[in-house]
């Protein structure tokens, strides 16, 4: 079984980056690049109207997609298998009969397949799990827990499972399945098996297999931080807003999580449009302390409502942001001085979807409601992970470009962010000032 990313400060680092860039609207994801990749592998064809990623798949389409994906289409077309369903159209007869004979589908009822009904995430991952060799009739999983089990296997996550399941999501699940390990075979991934079976050429599979291999190296690095709860880091952000000028921020954060409390010290300085702002923030004893331009206030941190087991994980955003290999358009590994540098490029929809997940965690408030903006295009030319000679993550850097469309003109914005990891575990020290009693309590309304 392929590993998936765990909750850690690796995910928190991305969450911090996202929090610093809450400046654009959230939209649905689009996996056109994945559809193209699957098409190049011969595993996805689309329809006469194109890929049609924006609509829901039918149950018949989902079965055909699954059979084609596992290299079983020719066998299905040549099969003389039968099925008990009375509502299957002629064009889908051989596919559904073959899938039924192989135990890949049992139909909607004993006599109905309901080929034109929409296929849910639960239905599609059930098809895929069976094709991967998992047997629900033997108790490997059940239809009721198919999505949860498929998440453990690594072929879906909470992002793809939420909302209406589209053909867009179907190709993303299929892509994840390429890196899953089929049951009862000696291959590490489904794609390797498809190459061995002749369903995919070795030349077409090579770049995808290389991407998976490099991605797995990042998983190994993240594993070392998976259970870490204490961290010290520094962060810099530089923003160029064209004619509007520049802005920059420098931040240092140290945080220690105890059984029922969070200790934190943060110093931040920001310069924007010629103005400089310095802020100090601390957390201790269930309170947040803030000092800005000499004003000192404190407020209840609301820790009584926090599940500390899940706090550091940022479960939804973290799982999505780092397990979502379906957003990666390229990944490379190079050497720069003492560092091994992993560079990932993402589809434009990655940042949009990241914010969608982040806003869901904040109570479902969409960015369209928070900022009434004319529109924005966002892209990440590259996110770079620097790993030292000991195999430890040393820093993360990324460049983000934005084009803000407002009032009939476009404002180009470029943001450079770098996070340097300073210490982990017992090496982290949170130093609190000795004048916290001077901060004035502000009651929440």
C-alpha positions as CSV (number, residue, x, y, z in Angstrom):
1,X,0.0,0.0,0.0
2,X,1.4,3.4,-0.9
3,X,2.0,5.8,1.9
4,X,0.1,9.0,2.2
5,X,1.3,12.2,3.9
6,X,0.7,12.4,7.7
7,X,-0.1,15.4,9.8
8,X,3.0,17.4,10.6
9,X,4.7,20.7,10.6
10,X,5.4,20.0,6.9
11,X,1.7,20.6,6.4
12,X,1.5,23.5,8.8
13,X,4.3,25.2,6.9
14,X,2.1,25.1,3.8
15,X,-0.9,26.2,5.8
16,X,1.1,29.3,7.0
17,X,2.1,30.1,3.4
18,X,-1.6,29.9,2.5
19,X,-2.6,32.1,5.4
20,X,-0.1,34.8,4.3
21,X,-1.7,34.8,0.8
22,X,-5.4,35.1,1.6
23,X,-5.8,37.5,-1.2
24,X,-7.8,35.7,-3.9
25,X,-11.1,34.0,-4.6
26,X,-11.6,30.2,-4.4
27,X,-13.0,28.2,-7.3
28,X,-13.5,24.6,-8.1
29,X,-10.5,22.5,-9.2
30,X,-9.8,21.6,-12.8
31,X,-7.6,18.6,-13.7
32,X,-7.3,19.2,-17.4
33,X,-3.5,18.4,-17.1
34,X,-4.3,15.1,-15.5
35,X,-6.9,14.3,-18.2
36,X,-4.2,15.0,-20.8
37,X,-1.7,12.8,-19.0
38,X,-4.1,9.9,-18.8
39,X,-5.0,10.4,-22.4
40,X,-1.3,10.3,-23.4
41,X,-1.1,7.0,-21.4
42,X,-4.1,5.7,-23.4
43,X,-6.2,5.4,-20.3
44,X,-8.7,8.2,-20.9
45,X,-10.5,9.3,-24.1
46,X,-13.2,11.7,-23.2
47,X,-16.2,12.0,-25.4
48,X,-17.1,13.6,-28.8
49,X,-17.5,16.8,-26.8
50,X,-14.0,16.6,-25.3
51,X,-13.0,15.7,-21.8
52,X,-16.2,17.2,-20.3
53,X,-14.6,17.5,-16.9
54,X,-17.2,19.9,-15.6
55,X,-20.1,17.4,-15.6
56,X,-21.0,14.4,-13.5
57,X,-20.1,10.9,-14.9
58,X,-22.8,8.4,-15.4
59,X,-22.6,4.9,-13.9
60,X,-22.0,3.4,-17.4
61,X,-19.2,5.9,-18.1
62,X,-17.6,5.1,-14.8
63,X,-17.5,1.4,-15.5
64,X,-16.1,1.9,-19.0
65,X,-13.5,4.3,-17.6
66,X,-12.5,1.8,-14.9
67,X,-12.2,-1.1,-17.5
68,X,-10.2,1.0,-19.9
69,X,-8.0,2.3,-17.1
70,X,-7.1,-1.2,-16.0
71,X,-6.3,-2.3,-19.6
72,X,-9.5,-4.5,-19.7
73,X,-11.4,-2.8,-22.5
74,X,-10.4,-5.1,-25.3
75,X,-11.2,-8.1,-23.1
76,X,-14.6,-6.6,-22.3
77,X,-15.4,-6.0,-26.0
78,X,-14.4,-9.5,-26.9
79,X,-16.2,-11.1,-24.0
80,X,-19.4,-13.1,-24.3
81,X,-20.3,-12.6,-20.6
82,X,-23.8,-12.1,-19.6
83,X,-25.5,-9.9,-16.9
84,X,-29.0,-9.9,-15.3
85,X,-29.8,-6.2,-15.9
86,X,-32.8,-5.2,-18.0
87,X,-31.9,-1.5,-18.5
88,X,-28.4,-1.6,-20.1
89,X,-28.2,0.1,-23.6
90,X,-26.6,-1.9,-26.4
91,X,-23.5,0.2,-26.6
92,X,-22.6,-0.6,-23.0
93,X,-23.7,-4.3,-22.9
94,X,-20.3,-5.9,-23.3
95,X,-18.6,-3.6,-20.8
96,X,-21.2,-4.0,-18.0
97,X,-21.5,-7.8,-18.6
98,X,-17.7,-8.2,-18.4
99,X,-17.5,-6.0,-15.2
100,X,-20.4,-8.0,-13.7
101,X,-18.7,-11.4,-14.6
102,X,-15.5,-10.2,-12.9
103,X,-17.3,-9.1,-9.7
104,X,-16.4,-5.4,-10.4
105,X,-20.0,-4.3,-10.2
106,X,-23.1,-5.8,-8.7
107,X,-25.6,-3.3,-10.2
108,X,-28.0,-1.0,-8.4
109,X,-30.5,-3.8,-7.8
110,X,-30.7,-7.5,-8.8
111,X,-32.2,-6.5,-12.2
112,X,-31.2,-2.9,-12.7
113,X,-27.8,-1.3,-13.4
114,X,-29.2,2.2,-13.9
115,X,-26.5,3.2,-16.4
116,X,-27.7,6.8,-16.8
117,X,-27.7,7.7,-13.1
118,X,-24.8,9.8,-11.9
119,X,-21.9,8.0,-10.4
120,X,-20.9,9.2,-6.9
121,X,-17.4,9.2,-5.4
122,X,-18.5,6.3,-3.3
123,X,-19.6,4.3,-6.3
124,X,-16.4,5.1,-8.4
125,X,-13.9,4.2,-5.7
126,X,-15.8,1.0,-5.1
127,X,-15.3,0.1,-8.8
128,X,-11.6,1.0,-8.5
129,X,-11.0,-0.8,-5.2
130,X,-12.5,-4.0,-6.7
131,X,-10.3,-3.6,-9.8
132,X,-7.2,-3.2,-7.6
133,X,-8.0,-6.6,-6.0
134,X,-9.9,-5.6,-2.8
135,X,-12.9,-7.8,-2.3
136,X,-15.9,-6.3,-0.4
137,X,-17.7,-9.6,-0.5
138,X,-14.8,-11.1,1.5
139,X,-14.8,-8.2,4.0
140,X,-11.9,-6.1,2.7
141,X,-14.2,-3.1,2.8
142,X,-17.9,-2.3,2.5
143,X,-19.8,0.0,0.2
144,X,-20.7,2.1,3.3
145,X,-17.0,2.7,4.1
146,X,-15.6,2.7,0.6
147,X,-14.5,6.3,0.6
148,X,-12.7,6.0,4.0
149,X,-11.0,2.7,2.9
150,X,-10.0,4.3,-0.5
151,X,-8.5,7.2,1.4
152,X,-6.3,4.7,3.4
153,X,-5.3,3.0,0.1
154,X,-4.4,6.4,-1.3
155,X,-6.7,6.7,-4.3
156,X,-9.0,9.5,-2.9
157,X,-8.8,12.2,-0.2
158,X,-11.3,14.5,1.5
159,X,-11.0,17.2,-1.1
160,X,-11.9,14.9,-4.0
161,X,-14.7,13.3,-2.0
162,X,-16.4,16.5,-1.0
163,X,-19.3,18.1,-3.0
164,X,-20.6,16.9,-6.3
165,X,-18.4,14.2,-7.9
166,X,-17.4,15.3,-11.4
167,X,-15.5,13.7,-14.3
168,X,-12.8,16.1,-13.2
169,X,-12.6,14.3,-9.8
170,X,-12.8,10.9,-11.6
171,X,-9.6,11.5,-13.5
172,X,-7.8,12.7,-10.3
173,X,-8.9,9.5,-8.5
174,X,-7.7,7.5,-11.5
175,X,-4.3,9.3,-11.4
176,X,-3.9,8.5,-7.7
177,X,-4.8,4.9,-8.5
178,X,-1.8,4.6,-10.8
179,X,0.5,4.9,-7.8
180,X,-1.5,2.4,-5.7
181,X,-0.3,-1.1,-5.2
182,X,-2.7,-3.8,-6.7
183,X,-3.4,-6.8,-4.5
184,X,-1.9,-10.2,-5.3
185,X,0.9,-8.9,-7.6
186,X,4.6,-8.2,-7.2
187,X,4.5,-4.7,-8.7
188,X,4.9,-1.6,-6.5
189,X,2.3,0.3,-8.5
190,X,-0.6,-0.2,-10.8
191,X,1.2,1.7,-13.5
192,X,4.1,-0.7,-13.4
193,X,1.6,-3.6,-13.8
194,X,-0.1,-1.8,-16.7
195,X,3.3,-1.5,-18.4
196,X,4.0,-5.2,-17.8
197,X,0.6,-6.1,-19.2
198,X,1.2,-4.1,-22.3
199,X,-1.7,-1.7,-21.6
200,X,0.7,1.2,-21.4
201,X,4.0,1.7,-23.2
202,X,7.1,1.9,-21.1
203,X,8.1,5.2,-22.9
204,X,4.7,6.8,-22.0
205,X,4.9,5.6,-18.4
206,X,8.5,6.6,-17.7
207,X,7.9,10.3,-16.8
208,X,5.0,9.5,-14.6
209,X,6.9,6.7,-12.8
210,X,9.8,9.1,-12.2
211,X,7.5,11.7,-10.8
212,X,6.0,9.1,-8.4
213,X,9.5,8.1,-7.3
214,X,10.6,11.6,-6.5
215,X,7.4,12.3,-4.8
216,X,8.0,9.2,-2.6
217,X,11.3,10.7,-1.5
218,X,9.5,13.7,-0.2
219,X,7.2,11.4,1.7
220,X,10.2,9.8,3.4
221,X,11.4,13.3,4.4
222,X,8.0,14.3,5.7
223,X,7.8,11.0,7.7
224,X,10.6,12.2,9.9
225,X,8.5,15.2,11.0
226,X,5.2,13.5,11.1
227,X,4.9,13.3,14.9
228,X,6.8,16.6,15.7
229,X,4.9,19.1,17.8
230,X,7.5,21.8,18.5
231,X,9.1,24.1,16.0
232,X,11.0,27.2,15.5
233,X,11.1,28.9,12.0
234,X,11.8,32.2,10.3
235,X,9.9,33.5,7.4
236,X,10.4,36.2,4.8
237,X,7.9,37.5,2.3
238,X,8.5,40.1,-0.5
239,X,5.7,41.4,-2.6
240,X,6.0,43.5,-5.8
241,X,2.7,45.1,-6.8
242,X,3.9,47.0,-9.9
243,X,2.9,50.6,-9.8
244,X,1.4,50.2,-6.4
245,X,4.8,49.6,-4.9
246,X,6.4,46.9,-2.8
247,X,5.8,45.2,0.6
248,X,7.8,42.9,2.7
249,X,7.5,41.0,6.0
250,X,10.0,39.2,8.2
251,X,8.7,36.8,10.9
252,X,10.2,34.5,13.5
253,X,8.0,31.9,15.2
254,X,8.7,29.5,18.0
255,X,5.9,27.2,19.2
256,X,5.6,24.4,21.7
257,X,2.5,22.4,22.2
258,X,1.9,21.0,25.7
259,X,-0.8,18.7,26.9
260,X,-3.4,21.4,27.3
261,X,-1.7,24.6,26.2
262,X,0.2,26.2,23.4
263,X,3.2,28.4,24.0
264,X,4.1,30.7,21.2
265,X,6.3,33.7,20.5
266,X,6.2,35.6,17.2
267,X,8.0,38.7,16.1
268,X,7.0,40.3,12.8
269,X,8.0,43.4,11.0
270,X,6.2,44.6,7.9
271,X,6.9,47.4,5.4
272,X,4.2,48.5,3.0
273,X,3.9,51.7,1.0
274,X,6.6,53.3,3.0
275,X,5.0,52.5,6.4
276,X,6.7,50.2,8.9
277,X,4.7,48.1,11.3
278,X,6.2,45.9,14.1
279,X,4.1,43.3,15.9
280,X,4.9,40.9,18.8
281,X,2.5,38.1,19.6
282,X,2.6,35.5,22.3
283,X,0.4,32.6,23.5
284,X,0.4,31.1,27.0
285,X,-2.1,30.0,29.6
286,X,-4.9,30.0,27.1
287,X,-4.5,33.7,26.1
288,X,-3.1,35.5,23.0
289,X,-1.0,38.6,23.8
290,X,-0.4,41.2,21.1
291,X,1.8,44.3,21.1
292,X,1.5,46.7,18.2
293,X,3.0,50.1,18.2
294,X,3.2,50.2,22.0
295,X,-0.4,49.0,22.5
296,X,-0.7,45.8,24.5
297,X,-3.8,43.7,24.5
298,X,-4.7,40.1,25.3
299,X,-7.7,37.9,24.5
300,X,-8.9,34.4,25.2
301,X,-7.3,32.1,22.7
302,X,-10.4,29.7,22.7
303,X,-8.2,26.7,23.4
304,X,-11.1,25.1,25.2
305,X,-12.7,24.4,21.9
306,X,-9.6,23.0,20.2
307,X,-9.0,19.3,19.7
308,X,-5.2,19.2,20.4
309,X,-4.9,15.8,18.7
310,X,-5.9,17.4,15.4
311,X,-4.6,21.0,16.0
312,X,-1.2,20.6,14.5
313,X,-2.4,18.4,11.7
314,X,-4.6,21.0,10.0
315,X,-6.1,17.7,8.9
316,X,-8.2,18.7,5.9
317,X,-5.8,21.3,4.4
318,X,-2.7,19.3,5.3
319,X,-4.0,16.1,3.9
320,X,-5.1,17.8,0.7
321,X,-2.2,20.1,0.2
322,X,0.5,17.5,0.5
323,X,-1.2,14.3,-0.7
324,X,-2.6,16.0,-3.7
325,X,-0.1,14.8,-6.3
326,X,-2.8,15.3,-8.9
327,X,-2.1,19.1,-8.7
328,X,1.6,18.6,-9.6
329,X,2.4,19.4,-13.2
330,X,6.2,18.6,-12.8
331,X,8.6,17.6,-10.0
332,X,12.4,17.6,-10.3
333,X,15.3,16.8,-8.0
334,X,18.6,18.8,-8.3
335,X,21.7,19.6,-6.2
336,X,22.5,23.1,-5.1
337,X,25.5,23.3,-2.9
338,X,24.9,21.5,0.3
339,X,21.2,21.0,-0.5
340,X,19.1,18.5,-2.5
341,X,16.3,20.7,-3.9
342,X,12.9,19.3,-4.9
343,X,11.1,21.7,-7.2
344,X,7.4,21.2,-7.8
345,X,5.2,23.1,-10.2
346,X,1.5,23.1,-9.7
347,X,-1.6,23.5,-11.8
348,X,-3.1,27.0,-11.3
349,X,-6.1,25.4,-9.6
350,X,-3.9,24.3,-6.7
351,X,-4.0,27.6,-4.9
352,X,-7.6,28.1,-5.6
353,X,-8.5,24.7,-4.2
354,X,-6.1,25.3,-1.3
355,X,-8.1,28.3,-0.3
356,X,-11.3,26.5,-0.8
357,X,-10.2,23.9,1.8
358,X,-8.8,26.6,4.1
359,X,-12.0,28.6,4.0
360,X,-14.0,25.4,4.8
361,X,-11.9,24.9,7.9
362,X,-12.6,28.5,8.9
363,X,-16.3,27.9,8.9
364,X,-17.1,27.8,5.2
365,X,-16.6,31.5,4.5
366,X,-15.6,31.8,0.9
367,X,-13.1,34.4,-0.3
368,X,-15.7,35.8,-2.7
369,X,-17.7,36.9,0.4
370,X,-14.6,38.2,2.2
371,X,-13.2,40.2,-0.7
372,X,-15.5,41.6,-3.4
373,X,-12.8,41.7,-6.1
374,X,-13.2,41.7,-9.8
375,X,-11.2,38.6,-10.2
376,X,-7.7,37.2,-9.9
377,X,-5.4,34.8,-11.7
378,X,-2.9,32.9,-9.5
379,X,-0.1,30.6,-10.4
380,X,2.9,29.1,-8.6
381,X,5.9,28.9,-11.0
382,X,7.6,26.6,-8.4
383,X,7.7,25.5,-4.8
384,X,11.1,24.4,-3.7
385,X,12.0,22.1,-0.8
386,X,15.6,22.3,0.4
387,X,16.9,19.1,2.2
388,X,20.3,19.1,3.9
389,X,23.0,16.4,3.8
390,X,21.4,14.6,6.8
391,X,18.1,14.3,4.9
392,X,16.3,16.9,7.0
393,X,14.0,19.6,5.6
394,X,15.9,22.9,5.9
395,X,13.6,25.4,4.2
396,X,10.7,25.8,1.8
397,X,10.6,28.6,-0.8
398,X,8.1,29.5,-3.4
399,X,7.2,32.2,-5.9
400,X,3.6,33.1,-6.5
401,X,2.3,35.4,-9.3
402,X,-1.0,37.0,-9.4
403,X,-2.9,39.2,-11.8
404,X,-5.6,41.2,-10.0
405,X,-8.4,42.5,-12.4
406,X,-10.2,45.4,-10.8
407,X,-12.0,48.4,-12.2
408,X,-11.1,47.7,-15.8
409,X,-7.3,47.3,-15.3
410,X,-4.9,44.5,-14.2
411,X,-2.5,44.8,-11.3
412,X,0.4,42.3,-11.6
413,X,1.7,41.0,-8.3
414,X,4.7,38.7,-7.5
415,X,5.2,37.2,-4.1
416,X,8.4,35.4,-2.9
417,X,8.1,33.5,0.4
418,X,10.8,31.5,2.2
419,X,10.5,29.5,5.4
420,X,13.7,28.4,7.1
421,X,13.3,25.7,9.8
422,X,15.5,26.5,12.8
423,X,14.8,23.8,15.4
424,X,12.5,21.0,16.2
425,X,11.5,19.0,19.3
426,X,13.4,19.6,22.6
427,X,15.6,22.2,20.9
428,X,12.7,24.6,20.6
429,X,12.6,27.3,23.3
430,X,9.7,29.7,23.6
431,X,10.8,32.9,25.4
432,X,7.9,34.9,26.9
433,X,8.3,38.5,28.1
434,X,8.1,39.1,31.9
435,X,5.5,41.9,31.6
436,X,2.5,39.9,30.3
437,X,0.5,41.3,33.3
438,X,0.6,44.7,31.6
439,X,-1.5,43.5,28.6
440,X,-5.1,44.7,28.8
441,X,-7.8,42.0,28.4
442,X,-10.2,42.5,25.5
443,X,-13.5,40.7,25.8
444,X,-14.8,39.1,22.6
445,X,-18.2,40.4,21.6
